[in-house]
Amino acid sequence: MLTMPDPAPVALVGELLAVQAKVRGAAAILVDGAVRDLEDLQALGLPIWARFVSVRGAGKSALGAMDVAVTVGGVTIRPGDGVVLDADGAVVVAAERVLAVLEAARARAAREARLRAQLEQGALTYDLHGLRRQVEGGS
């Protein structure tokens, strides 16, 4: 996770920083700011989520902080919190809730797999969720 206390029109991540992150085992990068070197980043294969793209790189004169709470999109992310990223966006899970949320996510995935199987057999969510009964009445 990379962020800036005061937004500036500079890229916080480019190819060289992303290469370092990948080599050190990063699974993904979340940038509350800009990135650059898009073609190189895509070729690298390390998933990166960013708000913006900017050709201008950030300077290397100001020191940042590591392992501190940051705020991204109005949400505070603390060291140890879980951050889940996918094509729909990002969600933050408080460290003390990670196991419970993981269990709930697995249960939901199992329910949706059962539902998908029924839909593939021609069922409608209209019936499976009891909407027909509510809308049309009867059994």
PyMOL commands that set and color helices and strands:
alter all, ss='L'
color gray80, all
select helices_A, chain A and resi 15-23+38-44+95-120+125-128+131-136
alter helices_A, ss='H'
color red, helices_A
select strands_A, chain A and resi 2-3+11-13+29-35+48-53+70-72+75-77+82-86+89-93
alter strands_A, ss='S'
color yellow, strands_A
deselect
rebuild
show_as cartoon
